[in-house]
Structures are given as structure tokens and as C-alpha cells.
Amino acid sequence: MHAAALRIELRVPLANSLKAKRAVVRPLIEGLRRTASLSVSEIDHHDSWQLSSVGVAIVAPDATHLERLIGQVQSYLDGCIDLEVIEIRASYLEEPS
């Protein structure tokens, strides 16, 4: 088993309210979930109009598949025109020997 947790820092430049931000972030979260049955949640900046942090948990049977899923997440984010990706950080879980 191979697993990774992604922390995605986002900016929603056109959001002028929390409601406007959620109108962009909610479809993003649902789209990522549908991309590959991923676990996704908004994890930080809940009170900020233009910032959001999204966490993504990915589990795969091998390292190649894991990297492919991470690439799918990045490709999906590249197609989102309503937001700016500030940073993507990955933490990998390794099986004990």
C-alpha cells in the first residue's frame, strides 16, 4: 500500500465574500472526489474570502499508481480557471519494514 496526503493552498481572486469563495471551492472539492474517488476536504482559511486550503488523501496499491493519481489532481487543478494554486505539498506514508 502507498499513500499520500496533499495540502493544496489556493487563492480565489474574484471572491468578495465567503459565499462567493464557497461557490468556487465546493465544486472543486466535488470534482476532485469524482476524479478518482479521493477523500477531499477544506482544511483551513474558513473565514478568509480569498484563501482556502484543501486536503486530499490518496491511497494506491503501488507507487506508480500513486504518482499517477497525484498527477490527475494537478491536472484537474490546472483546468480550474476561477482559482490560483499557490502551493501543493505532499506528505507520503511509508509502510514499516
Protein Blocks (a to p, Z undefined) as FASTA:
>chain_A
ZZdddddddddfkbcbfklmmmmmmmmmmmmmmmnopacddfehklbfkbccdddddddf
bfklmmmmmmmmmmmmmmpmkbccfbdcdddddddZZ
